[in-house]
Amino acid sequence: MKKFFVVSLILSLILLTAIIKNSTKRIDEEIFSTKENLRDLKKDFEIIKLEYEYLSSAEKLLELHEQYFDNKLIGKKINEIKIIRKNSNKAEIDQLKFKNNEWQIKKNKEL
């Protein structure tokens, strides 16, 4: 009877060890793939962040303005900006306003 318990204990420990080893291996593979994906996303994020900071800097915008547009661009005030919408056969002109840190569209007239 003692031999039966010893043998069954050894077999159950071997089986339990195999199950734990397989589940640990699966978890390690998931962690590795997640880290690889995260590494790729961080790399893409750094590239996009660099492009954004480079292209949106004031000096770079002025350089691009001089290089491509010369004197073609002119400044506009917010109250001079209008939005033209086409609904079926009508065109509507709306006024763009900035109030309380939010853009608002005020319906003006129809054409």
OpenMM code with the backbone's topology and positions (N, CA, C; nanometers):
from openmm import Vec3, app, unit

residues = "MET LYS LYS PHE PHE VAL VAL SER LEU ILE LEU SER LEU ILE LEU LEU THR ALA ILE ILE LYS ASN SER THR LYS ARG ILE ASP GLU GLU ILE PHE SER THR LYS GLU ASN LEU ARG ASP LEU LYS LYS ASP PHE GLU ILE ILE LYS LEU GLU TYR GLU TYR LEU SER SER ALA GLU LYS LEU LEU GLU LEU HIS GLU GLN TYR PHE ASP ASN LYS LEU ILE GLY LYS LYS ILE ASN GLU ILE LYS ILE ILE ARG LYS ASN SER ASN LYS ALA GLU ILE ASP GLN LEU LYS PHE LYS ASN ASN GLU TRP GLN ILE LYS LYS ASN LYS GLU LEU".split()
positions = [
    Vec3(0.0813, -0.1186, 0.0000),
    Vec3(0.0000, 0.0000, 0.0000),
    Vec3(0.0864, 0.1260, 0.0000),
    Vec3(0.1961, 0.1225, 0.0794),
    Vec3(0.2857, 0.2382, 0.0828),
    Vec3(0.3500, 0.2604, -0.0530),
    Vec3(0.3838, 0.1530, -0.1215),
    Vec3(0.4461, 0.1656, -0.2531),
    Vec3(0.3491, 0.2329, -0.3522),
    Vec3(0.2235, 0.1968, -0.3429),
    Vec3(0.1232, 0.2555, -0.4312),
    Vec3(0.1135, 0.4078, -0.4098),
    Vec3(0.1114, 0.4499, -0.2834),
    Vec3(0.1055, 0.5936, -0.2546),
    Vec3(0.2312, 0.6658, -0.3004),
    Vec3(0.3459, 0.6052, -0.2820),
    Vec3(0.4733, 0.6668, -0.3236),
    Vec3(0.4764, 0.6791, -0.4754),
    Vec3(0.4397, 0.5743, -0.5454),
    Vec3(0.4393, 0.5767, -0.6920),
    Vec3(0.3374, 0.6777, -0.7436),
    Vec3(0.2181, 0.6788, -0.6866),
    Vec3(0.1171, 0.7756, -0.7315),
    Vec3(0.1591, 0.9191, -0.6998),
    Vec3(0.2252, 0.9395, -0.5867),
    Vec3(0.2759, 1.0732, -0.5530),
    Vec3(0.3817, 1.1177, -0.6523),
    Vec3(0.4740, 1.0270, -0.6863),
    Vec3(0.5793, 1.0603, -0.7835),
    Vec3(0.5185, 1.0900, -0.9201),
    Vec3(0.4245, 1.0077, -0.9648),
    Vec3(0.3604, 1.0309, -1.0950),
    Vec3(0.2811, 1.1615, -1.0967),
    Vec3(0.2108, 1.1908, -0.9889),
    Vec3(0.1360, 1.3165, -0.9844),
    Vec3(0.2306, 1.4364, -0.9817),
    Vec3(0.3438, 1.4263, -0.9149),
    Vec3(0.4419, 1.5358, -0.9159),
    Vec3(0.5023, 1.5552, -1.0543),
    Vec3(0.5298, 1.4448, -1.1230),
    Vec3(0.5834, 1.4548, -1.2600),
    Vec3(0.4796, 1.5193, -1.3511),
    Vec3(0.3563, 1.4776, -1.3407),
    Vec3(0.2490, 1.5344, -1.4227),
    Vec3(0.2285, 1.6831, -1.3913),
    Vec3(0.2263, 1.7160, -1.2638),
    Vec3(0.2102, 1.8557, -1.2236),
    Vec3(0.3264, 1.9414, -1.2724),
    Vec3(0.4486, 1.8883, -1.2661),
    Vec3(0.5664, 1.9600, -1.3157),
    Vec3(0.5554, 1.9853, -1.4658),
    Vec3(0.5092, 1.8867, -1.5422),
    Vec3(0.4942, 1.9023, -1.6869),
    Vec3(0.3893, 2.0089, -1.7199),
    Vec3(0.2784, 2.0065, -1.6475),
    Vec3(0.1723, 2.1057, -1.6713),
    Vec3(0.2233, 2.2464, -1.6398),
    Vec3(0.2917, 2.2627, -1.5286),
    Vec3(0.3450, 2.3936, -1.4895),
    Vec3(0.4494, 2.4411, -1.5893),
    Vec3(0.5354, 2.3488, -1.6339),
    Vec3(0.6394, 2.3853, -1.7306),
    Vec3(0.5767, 2.4327, -1.8620),
    Vec3(0.4746, 2.3649, -1.9117),
    Vec3(0.4085, 2.4040, -2.0372),
    Vec3(0.3389, 2.5392, -2.0240),
    Vec3(0.2698, 2.5588, -1.9133),
    Vec3(0.2005, 2.6869, -1.8964),
    Vec3(0.3014, 2.8011, -1.8796),
    Vec3(0.4122, 2.7759, -1.8133),
    Vec3(0.5163, 2.8784, -1.7980),
    Vec3(0.5784, 2.9119, -1.9332),
    Vec3(0.6008, 2.8091, -2.0153),
    Vec3(0.6564, 2.8316, -2.1488),
    Vec3(0.5616, 2.9155, -2.2333),
    Vec3(0.4331, 2.8854, -2.2270),
    Vec3(0.3339, 2.9621, -2.3023),
    Vec3(0.3299, 3.1078, -2.2560),
    Vec3(0.3350, 3.1285, -2.1245),
    Vec3(0.3344, 3.2657, -2.0712),
    Vec3(0.4596, 3.3403, -2.1127),
    Vec3(0.5763, 3.2726, -2.1122),
    Vec3(0.7006, 3.3362, -2.1563),
    Vec3(0.6938, 3.3777, -2.3024),
    Vec3(0.6323, 3.2935, -2.3862),
    Vec3(0.6178, 3.3281, -2.5279),
    Vec3(0.5267, 3.4493, -2.5456),
    Vec3(0.4198, 3.4560, -2.4704),
    Vec3(0.3306, 3.5719, -2.4775),
    Vec3(0.4015, 3.6987, -2.4318),
    Vec3(0.4787, 3.6885, -2.3256),
    Vec3(0.5529, 3.8045, -2.2762),
    Vec3(0.6534, 3.8500, -2.3807),
    Vec3(0.7240, 3.7561, -2.4432),
    Vec3(0.8224, 3.7914, -2.5452),
    Vec3(0.7560, 3.8615, -2.6632),
    Vec3(0.6441, 3.8063, -2.7130),
    Vec3(0.5781, 3.8688, -2.8281),
    Vec3(0.5222, 4.0062, -2.7915),
    Vec3(0.4717, 4.0212, -2.6701),
    Vec3(0.4219, 4.1514, -2.6260),
    Vec3(0.5352, 4.2527, -2.6178),
    Vec3(0.6499, 4.2106, -2.5664),
    Vec3(0.7656, 4.3008, -2.5591),
    Vec3(0.8130, 4.3407, -2.6983),
    Vec3(0.8125, 4.2451, -2.7917),
    Vec3(0.8523, 4.2771, -2.9290),
    Vec3(0.7561, 4.3779, -2.9915),
    Vec3(0.6276, 4.3557, -2.9730),
    Vec3(0.5283, 4.4497, -3.0263),
    Vec3(0.5442, 4.5871, -2.9634),
    Vec3(0.5671, 4.5891, -2.8329),
    Vec3(0.5862, 4.7155, -2.7628),
    Vec3(0.7112, 4.7866, -2.8126),
    Vec3(0.8168, 4.7115, -2.8377),
    Vec3(0.9415, 4.7698, -2.8888),
    Vec3(0.9184, 4.8337, -3.0257),
    Vec3(0.8436, 4.7632, -3.1122),
    Vec3(0.8125, 4.8183, -3.2451),
    Vec3(0.7269, 4.9442, -3.2338),
    Vec3(0.6281, 4.9415, -3.1448),
    Vec3(0.5417, 5.0588, -3.1272),
    Vec3(0.6199, 5.1776, -3.0710),
    Vec3(0.7106, 5.1521, -2.9782),
    Vec3(0.7935, 5.2613, -2.9242),
    Vec3(0.8813, 5.3210, -3.0327),
    Vec3(0.9352, 5.2354, -3.1176),
    Vec3(1.0196, 5.2833, -3.2280),
    Vec3(0.9379, 5.3718, -3.3226),
    Vec3(0.8183, 5.3245, -3.3603),
    Vec3(0.7308, 5.4039, -3.4469),
    Vec3(0.6914, 5.5351, -3.3794),
    Vec3(0.6616, 5.5291, -3.2503),
    Vec3(0.6235, 5.6489, -3.1763),
    Vec3(0.7365, 5.7512, -3.1760),
    Vec3(0.8585, 5.7075, -3.1545),
    Vec3(0.9715, 5.7996, -3.1530),
    Vec3(0.9919, 5.8648, -3.2891),
    Vec3(0.9750, 5.7870, -3.3956),
    Vec3(0.9900, 5.8429, -3.5304),
    Vec3(0.8810, 5.9452, -3.5582),
    Vec3(0.7575, 5.9132, -3.5240),
    Vec3(0.6466, 6.0059, -3.5472),
    Vec3(0.6609, 6.1302, -3.4613),
    Vec3(0.7042, 6.1121, -3.3380),
    Vec3(0.7246, 6.2264, -3.2485),
    Vec3(0.8340, 6.3180, -3.3023),
    Vec3(0.9420, 6.2590, -3.3524),
    Vec3(1.0499, 6.3387, -3.4105),
    Vec3(1.0003, 6.4169, -3.5317),
    Vec3(0.9240, 6.3500, -3.6189),
    Vec3(0.8692, 6.4197, -3.7358),
    Vec3(0.7779, 6.5337, -3.6928),
    Vec3(0.6924, 6.5093, -3.5957),
    Vec3(0.5995, 6.6123, -3.5501),
    Vec3(0.6747, 6.7316, -3.4922),
    Vec3(0.7702, 6.7046, -3.4051),
    Vec3(0.8446, 6.8142, -3.3424),
    Vec3(0.9284, 6.8890, -3.4439),
    Vec3(0.9831, 6.8165, -3.5406),
    Vec3(1.0663, 6.8808, -3.6420),
    Vec3(0.9815, 6.9661, -3.7348),
    Vec3(0.8697, 6.9127, -3.7788),
    Vec3(0.7872, 6.9848, -3.8747),
    Vec3(0.7049, 7.0963, -3.8118),
    Vec3(0.6749, 7.0861, -3.6819),
    Vec3(0.5897, 7.1869, -3.6214),
    Vec3(0.6672, 7.2943, -3.5462),
    Vec3(0.7997, 7.2885, -3.5489),
    Vec3(0.8754, 7.3938, -3.4819),
    Vec3(0.8597, 7.5237, -3.5598),
    Vec3(0.8628, 7.6344, -3.4894),
    Vec3(0.8411, 7.7654, -3.5527),
    Vec3(0.9469, 7.7933, -3.6585),
    Vec3(1.0710, 7.7593, -3.6285),
    Vec3(1.1787, 7.7847, -3.7251),
    Vec3(1.1583, 7.7038, -3.8526),
    Vec3(1.1203, 7.5781, -3.8359),
    Vec3(1.1002, 7.4926, -3.9525),
    Vec3(0.9803, 7.5397, -4.0341),
    Vec3(0.8730, 7.5825, -3.9675),
    Vec3(0.7569, 7.6322, -4.0403),
    Vec3(0.7915, 7.7581, -4.1192),
    Vec3(0.8694, 7.8464, -4.0599),
    Vec3(0.9115, 7.9661, -4.1327),
    Vec3(1.0004, 7.9308, -4.2514),
    Vec3(1.0883, 7.8338, -4.2317),
    Vec3(1.1759, 7.7902, -4.3407),
    Vec3(1.0946, 7.7304, -4.4548),
    Vec3(0.9973, 7.6448, -4.4222),
    Vec3(0.9118, 7.5858, -4.5248),
    Vec3(0.8267, 7.6921, -4.5944),
    Vec3(0.7800, 7.7900, -4.5178),
    Vec3(0.7013, 7.8997, -4.5756),
    Vec3(0.7839, 7.9748, -4.6785),
    Vec3(0.9062, 8.0083, -4.6428),
    Vec3(0.9920, 8.0817, -4.7361),
    Vec3(1.0308, 7.9962, -4.8559),
    Vec3(1.0532, 7.8687, -4.8324),
    Vec3(1.0990, 7.7800, -4.9387),
    Vec3(0.9898, 7.7513, -5.0416),
    Vec3(0.8667, 7.7269, -4.9968),
    Vec3(0.7638, 7.6818, -5.0884),
    Vec3(0.6589, 7.7870, -5.1239),
    Vec3(0.6315, 7.8809, -5.0363),
    Vec3(0.5190, 7.9697, -5.0591),
    Vec3(0.5580, 8.1131, -5.0888),
    Vec3(0.6808, 8.1508, -5.0669),
    Vec3(0.7269, 8.2884, -5.0853),
    Vec3(0.6293, 8.3838, -5.0171),
    Vec3(0.5597, 8.4666, -5.0944),
    Vec3(0.4655, 8.5628, -5.0352),
    Vec3(0.3207, 8.5266, -5.0679),
    Vec3(0.2946, 8.4007, -5.0960),
    Vec3(0.1604, 8.3587, -5.1346),
    Vec3(0.0656, 8.3463, -5.0152),
    Vec3(0.1188, 8.3274, -4.8968),
    Vec3(0.0339, 8.3118, -4.7794),
    Vec3(0.0151, 8.4459, -4.7098),
    Vec3(-0.1085, 8.4709, -4.6686),
    Vec3(-0.1364, 8.5938, -4.5954),
    Vec3(-0.2098, 8.5584, -4.4664),
    Vec3(-0.1966, 8.6426, -4.3686),
    Vec3(-0.2627, 8.6188, -4.2399),
    Vec3(-0.4105, 8.6530, -4.2458),
    Vec3(-0.4901, 8.5811, -4.1708),
    Vec3(-0.6342, 8.6056, -4.1610),
    Vec3(-0.6715, 8.6107, -4.0140),
    Vec3(-0.7684, 8.6933, -3.9829),
    Vec3(-0.8239, 8.6954, -3.8484),
    Vec3(-0.9304, 8.5879, -3.8378),
    Vec3(-0.9549, 8.5442, -3.7161),
    Vec3(-1.0523, 8.4361, -3.6962),
    Vec3(-1.1906, 8.4756, -3.7473),
    Vec3(-1.2282, 8.6003, -3.7282),
    Vec3(-1.3622, 8.6404, -3.7708),
    Vec3(-1.3743, 8.6526, -3.9227),
    Vec3(-1.2631, 8.6436, -3.9956),
    Vec3(-1.2682, 8.6478, -4.1418),
    Vec3(-1.2819, 8.5088, -4.2039),
    Vec3(-1.2681, 8.4048, -4.1230),
    Vec3(-1.2731, 8.2679, -4.1747),
    Vec3(-1.4191, 8.2253, -4.1874),
    Vec3(-1.4538, 8.1719, -4.3021),
    Vec3(-1.5891, 8.1264, -4.3287),
    Vec3(-1.5836, 7.9814, -4.3771),
    Vec3(-1.6919, 7.9100, -4.3517),
    Vec3(-1.7019, 7.7709, -4.3938),
    Vec3(-1.8122, 7.7611, -4.4975),
    Vec3(-1.7820, 7.7007, -4.6104),
    Vec3(-1.8804, 7.6830, -4.7174),
    Vec3(-1.9201, 7.5362, -4.7195),
    Vec3(-2.0505, 7.5117, -4.7074),
    Vec3(-2.1027, 7.3750, -4.7105),
    Vec3(-2.1990, 7.3620, -4.8265),
    Vec3(-2.1940, 7.2468, -4.8888),
    Vec3(-2.2853, 7.2214, -4.9995),
    Vec3(-2.3868, 7.1175, -4.9550),
    Vec3(-2.5135, 7.1571, -4.9485),
    Vec3(-2.6238, 7.0673, -4.9151),
    Vec3(-2.7125, 7.0554, -5.0377),
    Vec3(-2.7205, 6.9379, -5.0915),
    Vec3(-2.7937, 6.9084, -5.2153),
    Vec3(-2.7568, 7.0127, -5.3212),
    Vec3(-2.8464, 7.1048, -5.3539),
    Vec3(-2.8157, 7.2048, -5.4568),
    Vec3(-2.7893, 7.3425, -5.3983),
    Vec3(-2.7831, 7.3527, -5.2657),
    Vec3(-2.7608, 7.4815, -5.2010),
    Vec3(-2.6214, 7.4867, -5.1407),
    Vec3(-2.5651, 7.6062, -5.1364),
    Vec3(-2.4374, 7.6265, -5.0684),
    Vec3(-2.4639, 7.7184, -4.9498),
    Vec3(-2.4160, 7.6784, -4.8332),
    Vec3(-2.4346, 7.7586, -4.7123),
    Vec3(-2.2990, 7.8129, -4.6674),
    Vec3(-2.2988, 7.9382, -4.6238),
    Vec3(-2.1772, 7.9992, -4.5701),
    Vec3(-2.1973, 8.0179, -4.4213),
    Vec3(-2.1089, 7.9580, -4.3427),
    Vec3(-2.1158, 7.9677, -4.1981),
    Vec3(-1.9941, 8.0441, -4.1465),
    Vec3(-2.0143, 8.1145, -4.0380),
    Vec3(-1.9080, 8.1913, -3.9741),
    Vec3(-1.8377, 8.1025, -3.8705),
    Vec3(-1.7066, 8.1053, -3.8684),
    Vec3(-1.6294, 8.0299, -3.7706),
    Vec3(-1.5919, 8.1244, -3.6576),
    Vec3(-1.6238, 8.0855, -3.5349),
    Vec3(-1.5940, 8.1696, -3.4193),
    Vec3(-1.5200, 8.0873, -3.3153),
    Vec3(-1.4405, 8.1563, -3.2362),
    Vec3(-1.3656, 8.0943, -3.1284),
    Vec3(-1.4132, 8.1564, -2.9989),
    Vec3(-1.4779, 8.0731, -2.9146),
    Vec3(-1.5349, 8.1251, -2.7914),
    Vec3(-1.5117, 8.0235, -2.6806),
    Vec3(-1.4608, 8.0690, -2.5670),
    Vec3(-1.4347, 7.9828, -2.4509),
    Vec3(-1.3493, 7.8616, -2.4878),
    Vec3(-1.2427, 7.8873, -2.5625),
    Vec3(-1.1477, 7.7841, -2.6044),
    Vec3(-1.2109, 7.6729, -2.6881),
    Vec3(-1.3201, 7.7008, -2.7578),
    Vec3(-1.3842, 7.6035, -2.8449),
    Vec3(-1.4214, 7.6707, -2.9764),
    Vec3(-1.4071, 7.5953, -3.0846),
    Vec3(-1.4505, 7.6446, -3.2145),
    Vec3(-1.6002, 7.6277, -3.2241),
    Vec3(-1.6651, 7.7304, -3.2734),
    Vec3(-1.8095, 7.7232, -3.2939),
    Vec3(-1.8415, 7.7709, -3.4344),
    Vec3(-1.9444, 7.7134, -3.4900),
    Vec3(-1.9879, 7.7541, -3.6239),
    Vec3(-2.1224, 7.8227, -3.6112),
    Vec3(-2.1282, 7.9473, -3.6568),
    Vec3(-2.2511, 8.0248, -3.6505),
    Vec3(-2.3105, 8.0295, -3.7901),
    Vec3(-2.4323, 7.9809, -3.8038),
    Vec3(-2.4970, 7.9802, -3.9353),
    Vec3(-2.5234, 8.1228, -3.9783),
    Vec3(-2.4787, 8.1546, -4.0984),
    Vec3(-2.4893, 8.2911, -4.1490),
    Vec3(-2.5982, 8.3039, -4.2547),
    Vec3(-2.5669, 8.2576, -4.3717),
    Vec3(-2.6602, 8.2779, -4.4824),
    Vec3(-2.6495, 8.1637, -4.5806),
    Vec3(-2.7476, 8.1589, -4.6666),
    Vec3(-2.7487, 8.0579, -4.7734),
    Vec3(-2.7308, 8.1278, -4.9064),
    Vec3(-2.6684, 8.0543, -4.9998),
    Vec3(-2.6519, 8.1064, -5.1361),
    Vec3(-2.7552, 8.0458, -5.2274),
] * unit.nanometer
topology = app.Topology()
chain = topology.addChain("A")
for resn in residues:
    res = topology.addResidue(resn, chain)
    for name in ("N", "CA", "C"):
        topology.addAtom(name, app.Element.getBySymbol(name[0]), res)
